[in-house]
């Protein structure tokens, strides 16, 4: 089943309906003003979904590393400021 994107208001309004669909294996991305902020997934996700999520995380990490994201960030300073 492909992931379906729904708005936060729609998710709140129809939560019981979406939970029944999640129990059947459906996955939903929840967005706020067009930006995905959460994912509603079955607790016992099938192995295919797990391996797909791992592949997506690895690709995201690779892209972040390749783009230099976080380069020059002083983590110790962020921790001292209470930001990390």
PDB file with one MODEL, atoms N, CA, C and O in Angstrom:
MODEL        1
ATOM      1  N   UNK A   1       0.851  -1.188   0.000  1.00  0.00           N
ATOM      2  CA  UNK A   1       0.000   0.000   0.000  1.00  0.00           C
ATOM      3  C   UNK A   1       0.887   1.239   0.000  1.00  0.00           C
ATOM      4  O   UNK A   1       1.802   1.335   0.818  1.00  0.00           O
ATOM      5  N   UNK A   2       0.642   2.170  -0.883  1.00  0.00           N
ATOM      6  CA  UNK A   2       1.425   3.402  -0.880  1.00  0.00           C
ATOM      7  C   UNK A   2       1.030   4.289   0.304  1.00  0.00           C
ATOM      8  O   UNK A   2      -0.102   4.246   0.786  1.00  0.00           O
ATOM      9  N   UNK A   3       1.987   5.084   0.752  1.00  0.00           N
ATOM     10  CA  UNK A   3       1.727   6.023   1.847  1.00  0.00           C
ATOM     11  C   UNK A   3       0.842   7.145   1.342  1.00  0.00           C
ATOM     12  O   UNK A   3       1.063   7.690   0.261  1.00  0.00           O
ATOM     13  N   UNK A   4      -0.152   7.481   2.129  1.00  0.00           N
ATOM     14  CA  UNK A   4      -1.086   8.554   1.779  1.00  0.00           C
ATOM     15  C   UNK A   4      -0.804   9.755   2.680  1.00  0.00           C
ATOM     16  O   UNK A   4      -0.563   9.579   3.874  1.00  0.00           O
ATOM     17  N   UNK A   5      -0.828  10.958   2.136  1.00  0.00           N
ATOM     18  CA  UNK A   5      -0.612  12.172   2.929  1.00  0.00           C
ATOM     19  C   UNK A   5      -1.950  12.790   3.272  1.00  0.00           C
ATOM     20  O   UNK A   5      -2.820  12.959   2.418  1.00  0.00           O
ATOM     21  N   UNK A   6      -2.094  13.128   4.564  1.00  0.00           N
ATOM     22  CA  UNK A   6      -3.319  13.774   5.042  1.00  0.00           C
ATOM     23  C   UNK A   6      -2.929  14.983   5.880  1.00  0.00           C
ATOM     24  O   UNK A   6      -1.841  15.024   6.454  1.00  0.00           O
ATOM     25  N   UNK A   7      -3.814  15.959   5.948  1.00  0.00           N
ATOM     26  CA  UNK A   7      -3.583  17.141   6.764  1.00  0.00           C
ATOM     27  C   UNK A   7      -3.831  16.850   8.235  1.00  0.00           C
ATOM     28  O   UNK A   7      -4.556  15.916   8.579  1.00  0.00           O
ATOM     29  N   UNK A   8      -3.227  17.652   9.097  1.00  0.00           N
ATOM     30  CA  UNK A   8      -3.369  17.458  10.541  1.00  0.00           C
ATOM     31  C   UNK A   8      -4.828  17.581  10.980  1.00  0.00           C
ATOM     32  O   UNK A   8      -5.286  16.814  11.827  1.00  0.00           O
ATOM     33  N   UNK A   9      -5.556  18.536  10.414  1.00  0.00           N
ATOM     34  CA  UNK A   9      -6.967  18.707  10.777  1.00  0.00           C
ATOM     35  C   UNK A   9      -7.774  17.473  10.392  1.00  0.00           C
ATOM     36  O   UNK A   9      -8.597  16.990  11.169  1.00  0.00           O
ATOM     37  N   UNK A  10      -7.528  16.970   9.182  1.00  0.00           N
ATOM     38  CA  UNK A  10      -8.224  15.771   8.719  1.00  0.00           C
ATOM     39  C   UNK A  10      -7.895  14.576   9.617  1.00  0.00           C
ATOM     40  O   UNK A  10      -8.773  13.780   9.950  1.00  0.00           O
ATOM     41  N   UNK A  11      -6.613  14.456  10.009  1.00  0.00           N
ATOM     42  CA  UNK A  11      -6.193  13.357  10.888  1.00  0.00           C
ATOM     43  C   UNK A  11      -6.919  13.433  12.229  1.00  0.00           C
ATOM     44  O   UNK A  11      -7.377  12.420  12.758  1.00  0.00           O
ATOM     45  N   UNK A  12      -7.019  14.641  12.770  1.00  0.00           N
ATOM     46  CA  UNK A  12      -7.685  14.828  14.057  1.00  0.00           C
ATOM     47  C   UNK A  12      -9.176  14.525  13.938  1.00  0.00           C
ATOM     48  O   UNK A  12      -9.758  13.864  14.798  1.00  0.00           O
ATOM     49  N   UNK A  13      -9.774  15.010  12.878  1.00  0.00           N
ATOM     50  CA  UNK A  13     -11.219  14.874  12.705  1.00  0.00           C
ATOM     51  C   UNK A  13     -11.644  13.430  12.458  1.00  0.00           C
ATOM     52  O   UNK A  13     -12.699  13.003  12.928  1.00  0.00           O
ATOM     53  N   UNK A  14     -10.830  12.682  11.724  1.00  0.00           N
ATOM     54  CA  UNK A  14     -11.205  11.321  11.328  1.00  0.00           C
ATOM     55  C   UNK A  14     -10.252  10.264  11.897  1.00  0.00           C
ATOM     56  O   UNK A  14     -10.041   9.224  11.273  1.00  0.00           O
ATOM     57  N   UNK A  15      -9.683  10.521  13.063  1.00  0.00           N
ATOM     58  CA  UNK A  15      -8.690   9.614  13.631  1.00  0.00           C
ATOM     59  C   UNK A  15      -9.167   8.163  13.734  1.00  0.00           C
ATOM     60  O   UNK A  15      -8.418   7.267  13.343  1.00  0.00           O
ATOM     61  N   UNK A  16     -10.362   7.887  14.236  1.00  0.00           N
ATOM     62  CA  UNK A  16     -10.784   6.478  14.323  1.00  0.00           C
ATOM     63  C   UNK A  16     -10.775   5.764  12.965  1.00  0.00           C
ATOM     64  O   UNK A  16     -10.382   4.601  12.873  1.00  0.00           O
ATOM     65  N   UNK A  17     -11.206   6.460  11.927  1.00  0.00           N
ATOM     66  CA  UNK A  17     -11.213   5.882  10.574  1.00  0.00           C
ATOM     67  C   UNK A  17      -9.779   5.583  10.130  1.00  0.00           C
ATOM     68  O   UNK A  17      -9.512   4.513   9.584  1.00  0.00           O
ATOM     69  N   UNK A  18      -8.859   6.517  10.361  1.00  0.00           N
ATOM     70  CA  UNK A  18      -7.470   6.309   9.952  1.00  0.00           C
ATOM     71  C   UNK A  18      -6.824   5.185  10.759  1.00  0.00           C
ATOM     72  O   UNK A  18      -6.021   4.424  10.219  1.00  0.00           O
ATOM     73  N   UNK A  19      -7.162   5.072  12.036  1.00  0.00           N
ATOM     74  CA  UNK A  19      -6.595   3.995  12.857  1.00  0.00           C
ATOM     75  C   UNK A  19      -7.043   2.624  12.354  1.00  0.00           C
ATOM     76  O   UNK A  19      -6.260   1.674  12.366  1.00  0.00           O
ATOM     77  N   UNK A  20      -8.286   2.515  11.915  1.00  0.00           N
ATOM     78  CA  UNK A  20      -8.748   1.242  11.340  1.00  0.00           C
ATOM     79  C   UNK A  20      -7.943   0.900  10.082  1.00  0.00           C
ATOM     80  O   UNK A  20      -7.588  -0.258   9.862  1.00  0.00           O
ATOM     81  N   UNK A  21      -7.662   1.905   9.270  1.00  0.00           N
ATOM     82  CA  UNK A  21      -6.883   1.671   8.054  1.00  0.00           C
ATOM     83  C   UNK A  21      -5.436   1.303   8.393  1.00  0.00           C
ATOM     84  O   UNK A  21      -4.828   0.474   7.716  1.00  0.00           O
ATOM     85  N   UNK A  22      -4.894   1.919   9.433  1.00  0.00           N
ATOM     86  CA  UNK A  22      -3.529   1.594   9.865  1.00  0.00           C
ATOM     87  C   UNK A  22      -3.481   0.141  10.354  1.00  0.00           C
ATOM     88  O   UNK A  22      -2.522  -0.577  10.070  1.00  0.00           O
ATOM     89  N   UNK A  23      -4.501  -0.286  11.081  1.00  0.00           N
ATOM     90  CA  UNK A  23      -4.558  -1.676  11.516  1.00  0.00           C
ATOM     91  C   UNK A  23      -4.532  -2.634  10.327  1.00  0.00           C
ATOM     92  O   UNK A  23      -4.041  -3.758  10.441  1.00  0.00           O
ATOM     93  N   UNK A  24      -5.058  -2.190   9.192  1.00  0.00           N
ATOM     94  CA  UNK A  24      -5.082  -3.015   7.986  1.00  0.00           C
ATOM     95  C   UNK A  24      -3.776  -2.916   7.196  1.00  0.00           C
ATOM     96  O   UNK A  24      -3.625  -3.559   6.157  1.00  0.00           O
ATOM     97  N   UNK A  25      -2.825  -2.102   7.696  1.00  0.00           N
ATOM     98  CA  UNK A  25      -1.521  -2.020   7.045  1.00  0.00           C
ATOM     99  C   UNK A  25      -1.220  -0.725   6.318  1.00  0.00           C
ATOM    100  O   UNK A  25      -0.113  -0.554   5.807  1.00  0.00           O
ATOM    101  N   UNK A  26      -2.182   0.201   6.258  1.00  0.00           N
ATOM    102  CA  UNK A  26      -1.987   1.481   5.571  1.00  0.00           C
ATOM    103  C   UNK A  26      -1.066   2.390   6.392  1.00  0.00           C
ATOM    104  O   UNK A  26      -1.084   2.350   7.622  1.00  0.00           O
ATOM    105  N   UNK A  27      -0.277   3.193   5.719  1.00  0.00           N
ATOM    106  CA  UNK A  27       0.586   4.175   6.362  1.00  0.00           C
ATOM    107  C   UNK A  27       0.172   5.566   5.900  1.00  0.00           C
ATOM    108  O   UNK A  27      -0.131   5.770   4.724  1.00  0.00           O
ATOM    109  N   UNK A  28       0.159   6.528   6.829  1.00  0.00           N
ATOM    110  CA  UNK A  28      -0.216   7.900   6.507  1.00  0.00           C
ATOM    111  C   UNK A  28       0.893   8.857   6.929  1.00  0.00           C
ATOM    112  O   UNK A  28       1.459   8.725   8.015  1.00  0.00           O
ATOM    113  N   UNK A  29       1.198   9.823   6.060  1.00  0.00           N
ATOM    114  CA  UNK A  29       2.035  10.955   6.434  1.00  0.00           C
ATOM    115  C   UNK A  29       1.083  12.069   6.823  1.00  0.00           C
ATOM    116  O   UNK A  29       0.107  12.329   6.119  1.00  0.00           O
ATOM    117  N   UNK A  30       1.360  12.732   7.946  1.00  0.00           N
ATOM    118  CA  UNK A  30       0.513  13.823   8.408  1.00  0.00           C
ATOM    119  C   UNK A  30       1.268  15.122   8.183  1.00  0.00           C
ATOM    120  O   UNK A  30       2.421  15.265   8.589  1.00  0.00           O
ATOM    121  N   UNK A  31       0.596  16.073   7.525  1.00  0.00           N
ATOM    122  CA  UNK A  31       1.264  17.326   7.190  1.00  0.00           C
ATOM    123  C   UNK A  31       0.570  18.515   7.846  1.00  0.00           C
ATOM    124  O   UNK A  31      -0.630  18.498   8.123  1.00  0.00           O
ATOM    125  N   UNK A  32       1.374  19.545   8.081  1.00  0.00           N
ATOM    126  CA  UNK A  32       0.879  20.822   8.576  1.00  0.00           C
ATOM    127  C   UNK A  32       1.303  21.857   7.544  1.00  0.00           C
ATOM    128  O   UNK A  32       2.492  22.082   7.319  1.00  0.00           O
ATOM    129  N   UNK A  33       0.314  22.479   6.926  1.00  0.00           N
ATOM    130  CA  UNK A  33       0.574  23.478   5.877  1.00  0.00           C
ATOM    131  C   UNK A  33       1.490  22.949   4.785  1.00  0.00           C
ATOM    132  O   UNK A  33       2.381  23.651   4.308  1.00  0.00           O
ATOM    133  N   UNK A  34       1.256  21.696   4.395  1.00  0.00           N
ATOM    134  CA  UNK A  34       1.999  21.101   3.298  1.00  0.00           C
ATOM    135  C   UNK A  34       3.337  20.491   3.648  1.00  0.00           C
ATOM    136  O   UNK A  34       4.011  19.944   2.775  1.00  0.00           O
ATOM    137  N   UNK A  35       3.739  20.573   4.911  1.00  0.00           N
ATOM    138  CA  UNK A  35       5.022  20.019   5.350  1.00  0.00           C
ATOM    139  C   UNK A  35       4.750  18.777   6.198  1.00  0.00           C
ATOM    140  O   UNK A  35       4.045  18.847   7.205  1.00  0.00           O
ATOM    141  N   UNK A  36       5.310  17.647   5.785  1.00  0.00           N
ATOM    142  CA  UNK A  36       5.114  16.408   6.535  1.00  0.00           C
ATOM    143  C   UNK A  36       5.800  16.521   7.888  1.00  0.00           C
ATOM    144  O   UNK A  36       6.987  16.840   7.970  1.00  0.00           O
ATOM    145  N   UNK A  37       5.040  16.258   8.952  1.00  0.00           N
ATOM    146  CA  UNK A  37       5.572  16.372  10.310  1.00  0.00           C
ATOM    147  C   UNK A  37       5.494  15.065  11.093  1.00  0.00           C
ATOM    148  O   UNK A  37       6.143  14.932  12.131  1.00  0.00           O
ATOM    149  N   UNK A  38       4.712  14.101  10.618  1.00  0.00           N
ATOM    150  CA  UNK A  38       4.562  12.852  11.365  1.00  0.00           C
ATOM    151  C   UNK A  38       4.142  11.740  10.410  1.00  0.00           C
ATOM    152  O   UNK A  38       3.686  11.985   9.294  1.00  0.00           O
ATOM    153  N   UNK A  39       4.312  10.518  10.888  1.00  0.00           N
ATOM    154  CA  UNK A  39       3.898   9.355  10.107  1.00  0.00           C
ATOM    155  C   UNK A  39       3.104   8.427  11.036  1.00  0.00           C
ATOM    156  O   UNK A  39       3.526   8.128  12.153  1.00  0.00           O
ATOM    157  N   UNK A  40       1.966   7.991  10.549  1.00  0.00           N
ATOM    158  CA  UNK A  40       1.095   7.071  11.283  1.00  0.00           C
ATOM    159  C   UNK A  40       1.269   5.704  10.638  1.00  0.00           C
ATOM    160  O   UNK A  40       0.867   5.495   9.494  1.00  0.00           O
ATOM    161  N   UNK A  41       1.877   4.761  11.386  1.00  0.00           N
ATOM    162  CA  UNK A  41       2.202   3.444  10.835  1.00  0.00           C
ATOM    163  C   UNK A  41       1.729   2.350  11.782  1.00  0.00           C
ATOM    164  O   UNK A  41       1.556   2.593  12.976  1.00  0.00           O
ATOM    165  N   UNK A  42       1.521   1.145  11.256  1.00  0.00           N
ATOM    166  CA  UNK A  42       1.169   0.030  12.135  1.00  0.00           C
ATOM    167  C   UNK A  42       2.320  -0.271  13.102  1.00  0.00           C
ATOM    168  O   UNK A  42       3.487  -0.133  12.733  1.00  0.00           O
ATOM    169  N   UNK A  43       2.008  -0.673  14.313  1.00  0.00           N
ATOM    170  CA  UNK A  43       3.033  -1.011  15.295  1.00  0.00           C
ATOM    171  C   UNK A  43       3.853  -2.197  14.815  1.00  0.00           C
ATOM    172  O   UNK A  43       5.080  -2.186  14.913  1.00  0.00           O
ATOM    173  N   UNK A  44       3.190  -3.208  14.301  1.00  0.00           N
ATOM    174  CA  UNK A  44       3.869  -4.382  13.781  1.00  0.00           C
ATOM    175  C   UNK A  44       4.004  -4.243  12.272  1.00  0.00           C
ATOM    176  O   UNK A  44       3.329  -4.939  11.513  1.00  0.00           O
ATOM    177  N   UNK A  45       4.881  -3.337  11.841  1.00  0.00           N
ATOM    178  CA  UNK A  45       5.060  -3.099  10.408  1.00  0.00           C
ATOM    179  C   UNK A  45       5.630  -4.341   9.739  1.00  0.00           C
ATOM    180  O   UNK A  45       6.513  -4.990  10.300  1.00  0.00           O
ATOM    181  N   UNK A  46       5.150  -4.679   8.571  1.00  0.00           N
ATOM    182  CA  UNK A  46       5.707  -5.813   7.837  1.00  0.00           C
ATOM    183  C   UNK A  46       7.190  -5.597   7.534  1.00  0.00           C
ATOM    184  O   UNK A  46       7.653  -4.459   7.454  1.00  0.00           O
ATOM    185  N   UNK A  47       7.917  -6.671   7.370  1.00  0.00           N
ATOM    186  CA  UNK A  47       9.369  -6.605   7.131  1.00  0.00           C
ATOM    187  C   UNK A  47       9.710  -5.706   5.948  1.00  0.00           C
ATOM    188  O   UNK A  47      10.707  -4.985   5.980  1.00  0.00           O
ATOM    189  N   UNK A  48       8.890  -5.748   4.915  1.00  0.00           N
ATOM    190  CA  UNK A  48       9.154  -4.908   3.742  1.00  0.00           C
ATOM    191  C   UNK A  48       9.150  -3.428   4.123  1.00  0.00           C
ATOM    192  O   UNK A  48       9.999  -2.669   3.655  1.00  0.00           O
ATOM    193  N   UNK A  49       8.206  -3.011   4.966  1.00  0.00           N
ATOM    194  CA  UNK A  49       8.146  -1.618   5.392  1.00  0.00           C
ATOM    195  C   UNK A  49       9.367  -1.261   6.230  1.00  0.00           C
ATOM    196  O   UNK A  49       9.912  -0.165   6.098  1.00  0.00           O
ATOM    197  N   UNK A  50       9.797  -2.177   7.088  1.00  0.00           N
ATOM    198  CA  UNK A  50      10.980  -1.918   7.908  1.00  0.00           C
ATOM    199  C   UNK A  50      12.211  -1.720   7.036  1.00  0.00           C
ATOM    200  O   UNK A  50      12.956  -0.755   7.211  1.00  0.00           O
ATOM    201  N   UNK A  51      12.419  -2.630   6.104  1.00  0.00           N
ATOM    202  CA  UNK A  51      13.606  -2.530   5.254  1.00  0.00           C
ATOM    203  C   UNK A  51      13.535  -1.287   4.378  1.00  0.00           C
ATOM    204  O   UNK A  51      14.562  -0.675   4.088  1.00  0.00           O
ATOM    205  N   UNK A  52      12.339  -0.911   3.954  1.00  0.00           N
ATOM    206  CA  UNK A  52      12.185   0.308   3.163  1.00  0.00           C
ATOM    207  C   UNK A  52      12.509   1.537   4.021  1.00  0.00           C
ATOM    208  O   UNK A  52      13.162   2.464   3.541  1.00  0.00           O
ATOM    209  N   UNK A  53      12.067   1.556   5.268  1.00  0.00           N
ATOM    210  CA  UNK A  53      12.357   2.681   6.162  1.00  0.00           C
ATOM    211  C   UNK A  53      13.856   2.793   6.416  1.00  0.00           C
ATOM    212  O   UNK A  53      14.400   3.897   6.434  1.00  0.00           O
ATOM    213  N   UNK A  54      14.525   1.662   6.612  1.00  0.00           N
ATOM    214  CA  UNK A  54      15.970   1.673   6.823  1.00  0.00           C
ATOM    215  C   UNK A  54      16.677   2.224   5.588  1.00  0.00           C
ATOM    216  O   UNK A  54      17.605   3.024   5.706  1.00  0.00           O
ATOM    217  N   UNK A  55      16.244   1.801   4.420  1.00  0.00           N
ATOM    218  CA  UNK A  55      16.846   2.296   3.174  1.00  0.00           C
ATOM    219  C   UNK A  55      16.639   3.802   3.034  1.00  0.00           C
ATOM    220  O   UNK A  55      17.545   4.515   2.604  1.00  0.00           O
ATOM    221  N   UNK A  56      15.463   4.285   3.391  1.00  0.00           N
ATOM    222  CA  UNK A  56      15.188   5.722   3.319  1.00  0.00           C
ATOM    223  C   UNK A  56      16.046   6.499   4.312  1.00  0.00           C
ATOM    224  O   UNK A  56      16.555   7.571   3.985  1.00  0.00           O
ATOM    225  N   UNK A  57      16.208   5.969   5.515  1.00  0.00           N
ATOM    226  CA  UNK A  57      17.056   6.648   6.510  1.00  0.00           C
ATOM    227  C   UNK A  57      18.505   6.692   6.046  1.00  0.00           C
ATOM    228  O   UNK A  57      19.178   7.711   6.205  1.00  0.00           O
ATOM    229  N   UNK A  58      18.986   5.596   5.477  1.00  0.00           N
ATOM    230  CA  UNK A  58      20.363   5.565   4.980  1.00  0.00           C
ATOM    231  C   UNK A  58      20.558   6.569   3.846  1.00  0.00           C
ATOM    232  O   UNK A  58      21.580   7.253   3.790  1.00  0.00           O
ATOM    233  N   UNK A  59      19.585   6.657   2.949  1.00  0.00           N
ATOM    234  CA  UNK A  59      19.677   7.617   1.841  1.00  0.00           C
ATOM    235  C   UNK A  59      19.647   9.045   2.366  1.00  0.00           C
ATOM    236  O   UNK A  59      20.404   9.893   1.894  1.00  0.00           O
ATOM    237  N   UNK A  60      18.781   9.319   3.335  1.00  0.00           N
ATOM    238  CA  UNK A  60      18.717  10.654   3.938  1.00  0.00           C
ATOM    239  C   UNK A  60      20.052  11.011   4.577  1.00  0.00           C
ATOM    240  O   UNK A  60      20.561  12.115   4.387  1.00  0.00           O
ATOM    241  N   UNK A  61      20.616  10.078   5.331  1.00  0.00           N
ATOM    242  CA  UNK A  61      21.905  10.314   5.979  1.00  0.00           C
ATOM    243  C   UNK A  61      22.989  10.566   4.945  1.00  0.00           C
ATOM    244  O   UNK A  61      23.822  11.455   5.119  1.00  0.00           O
ATOM    245  N   UNK A  62      22.983   9.784   3.863  1.00  0.00           N
ATOM    246  CA  UNK A  62      23.970   9.969   2.798  1.00  0.00           C
ATOM    247  C   UNK A  62      23.839  11.365   2.171  1.00  0.00           C
ATOM    248  O   UNK A  62      24.840  12.038   1.925  1.00  0.00           O
ATOM    249  N   UNK A  63      22.602  11.788   1.917  1.00  0.00           N
ATOM    250  CA  UNK A  63      22.372  13.103   1.327  1.00  0.00           C
ATOM    251  C   UNK A  63      22.817  14.222   2.267  1.00  0.00           C
ATOM    252  O   UNK A  63      23.408  15.209   1.828  1.00  0.00           O
ATOM    253  N   UNK A  64      22.533  14.064   3.557  1.00  0.00           N
ATOM    254  CA  UNK A  64      22.934  15.086   4.526  1.00  0.00           C
ATOM    255  C   UNK A  64      24.454  15.189   4.599  1.00  0.00           C
ATOM    256  O   UNK A  64      25.015  16.284   4.645  1.00  0.00           O
ATOM    257  N   UNK A  65      25.101  14.043   4.608  1.00  0.00           N
ATOM    258  CA  UNK A  65      26.564  14.026   4.659  1.00  0.00           C
ATOM    259  C   UNK A  65      27.152  14.663   3.398  1.00  0.00           C
ATOM    260  O   UNK A  65      28.084  15.463   3.478  1.00  0.00           O
ATOM    261  N   UNK A  66      26.602  14.305   2.236  1.00  0.00           N
ATOM    262  CA  UNK A  66      27.100  14.830   0.960  1.00  0.00           C
ATOM    263  C   UNK A  66      26.891  16.334   0.848  1.00  0.00           C
ATOM    264  O   UNK A  66      27.695  17.025   0.223  1.00  0.00           O
ATOM    265  N   UNK A  67      25.818  16.848   1.449  1.00  0.00           N
ATOM    266  CA  UNK A  67      25.536  18.282   1.358  1.00  0.00           C
ATOM    267  C   UNK A  67      26.337  19.099   2.362  1.00  0.00           C
ATOM    268  O   UNK A  67      26.355  20.329   2.304  1.00  0.00           O
ATOM    269  N   UNK A  68      27.005  18.399   3.290  1.00  0.00           N
ATOM    270  CA  UNK A  68      27.786  19.114   4.305  1.00  0.00           C
ATOM    271  C   UNK A  68      26.934  19.641   5.452  1.00  0.00           C
ATOM    272  O   UNK A  68      27.383  20.492   6.219  1.00  0.00           O
ATOM    273  N   UNK A  69      25.721  19.144   5.570  1.00  0.00           N
ATOM    274  CA  UNK A  69      24.836  19.593   6.653  1.00  0.00           C
ATOM    275  C   UNK A  69      25.510  19.369   8.000  1.00  0.00           C
ATOM    276  O   UNK A  69      26.050  18.293   8.255  1.00  0.00           O
ATOM    277  N   UNK A  70      25.483  20.357   8.841  1.00  0.00           N
ATOM    278  CA  UNK A  70      26.062  20.253  10.173  1.00  0.00           C
ATOM    279  C   UNK A  70      27.537  20.597  10.230  1.00  0.00           C
ATOM    280  O   UNK A  70      28.127  20.626  11.310  1.00  0.00           O
ATOM    281  N   UNK A  71      28.141  20.859   9.073  1.00  0.00           N
ATOM    282  CA  UNK A  71      29.552  21.212   9.048  1.00  0.00           C
ATOM    283  C   UNK A  71      29.737  22.551   9.744  1.00  0.00           C
ATOM    284  O   UNK A  71      29.005  23.504   9.476  1.00  0.00           O
ATOM    285  N   UNK A  72      30.694  22.619  10.618  1.00  0.00           N
ATOM    286  CA  UNK A  72      30.977  23.871  11.318  1.00  0.00           C
ATOM    287  C   UNK A  72      30.108  24.115  12.535  1.00  0.00           C
ATOM    288  O   UNK A  72      30.205  25.172  13.159  1.00  0.00           O
ATOM    289  N   UNK A  73      29.264  23.163  12.882  1.00  0.00           N
ATOM    290  CA  UNK A  73      28.416  23.314  14.060  1.00  0.00           C
ATOM    291  C   UNK A  73      29.210  22.881  15.281  1.00  0.00           C
ATOM    292  O   UNK A  73      29.795  21.798  15.304  1.00  0.00           O
ATOM    293  N   UNK A  74      29.222  23.741  16.298  1.00  0.00           N
ATOM    294  CA  UNK A  74      29.933  23.436  17.534  1.00  0.00           C
ATOM    295  C   UNK A  74      28.950  22.783  18.493  1.00  0.00           C
ATOM    296  O   UNK A  74      28.216  23.470  19.204  1.00  0.00           O
ATOM    297  N   UNK A  75      28.937  21.453  18.510  1.00  0.00           N
ATOM    298  CA  UNK A  75      27.979  20.710  19.321  1.00  0.00           C
ATOM    299  C   UNK A  75      28.131  21.016  20.807  1.00  0.00           C
ATOM    300  O   UNK A  75      27.132  21.128  21.518  1.00  0.00           O
ATOM    301  N   UNK A  76      29.356  21.150  21.283  1.00  0.00           N
ATOM    302  CA  UNK A  76      29.591  21.460  22.697  1.00  0.00           C
ATOM    303  C   UNK A  76      28.949  22.791  23.058  1.00  0.00           C
ATOM    304  O   UNK A  76      28.370  22.921  24.137  1.00  0.00           O
ATOM    305  N   UNK A  77      29.041  23.793  22.166  1.00  0.00           N
ATOM    306  CA  UNK A  77      28.420  25.097  22.433  1.00  0.00           C
ATOM    307  C   UNK A  77      26.903  24.990  22.461  1.00  0.00           C
ATOM    308  O   UNK A  77      26.252  25.618  23.297  1.00  0.00           O
ATOM    309  N   UNK A  78      26.331  24.194  21.549  1.00  0.00           N
ATOM    310  CA  UNK A  78      24.889  24.000  21.546  1.00  0.00           C
ATOM    311  C   UNK A  78      24.423  23.329  22.836  1.00  0.00           C
ATOM    312  O   UNK A  78      23.392  23.699  23.399  1.00  0.00           O
ATOM    313  N   UNK A  79      25.183  22.347  23.296  1.00  0.00           N
ATOM    314  CA  UNK A  79      24.824  21.659  24.543  1.00  0.00           C
ATOM    315  C   UNK A  79      24.908  22.628  25.700  1.00  0.00           C
ATOM    316  O   UNK A  79      24.024  22.641  26.558  1.00  0.00           O
ATOM    317  N   UNK A  80      25.954  23.444  25.745  1.00  0.00           N
ATOM    318  CA  UNK A  80      26.120  24.421  26.820  1.00  0.00           C
ATOM    319  C   UNK A  80      24.966  25.422  26.840  1.00  0.00           C
ATOM    320  O   UNK A  80      24.571  25.896  27.905  1.00  0.00           O
ATOM    321  N   UNK A  81      24.431  25.741  25.673  1.00  0.00           N
ATOM    322  CA  UNK A  81      23.314  26.677  25.570  1.00  0.00           C
ATOM    323  C   UNK A  81      21.977  25.988  25.858  1.00  0.00           C
ATOM    324  O   UNK A  81      20.945  26.651  25.951  1.00  0.00           O
ATOM    325  N   UNK A  82      21.995  24.662  25.998  1.00  0.00           N
ATOM    326  CA  UNK A  82      20.772  23.915  26.243  1.00  0.00           C
ATOM    327  C   UNK A  82      19.965  23.676  24.976  1.00  0.00           C
ATOM    328  O   UNK A  82      18.760  23.436  25.045  1.00  0.00           O
ATOM    329  N   UNK A  83      20.618  23.739  23.821  1.00  0.00           N
ATOM    330  CA  UNK A  83      19.936  23.595  22.537  1.00  0.00           C
ATOM    331  C   UNK A  83      20.101  22.221  21.930  1.00  0.00           C
ATOM    332  O   UNK A  83      19.509  21.942  20.887  1.00  0.00           O
ATOM    333  N   UNK A  84      20.877  21.359  22.539  1.00  0.00           N
ATOM    334  CA  UNK A  84      21.070  20.027  21.949  1.00  0.00           C
ATOM    335  C   UNK A  84      20.899  18.958  23.011  1.00  0.00           C
ATOM    336  O   UNK A  84      21.022  17.769  22.715  1.00  0.00           O
TER     337      UNK A  84
ENDMDL
END
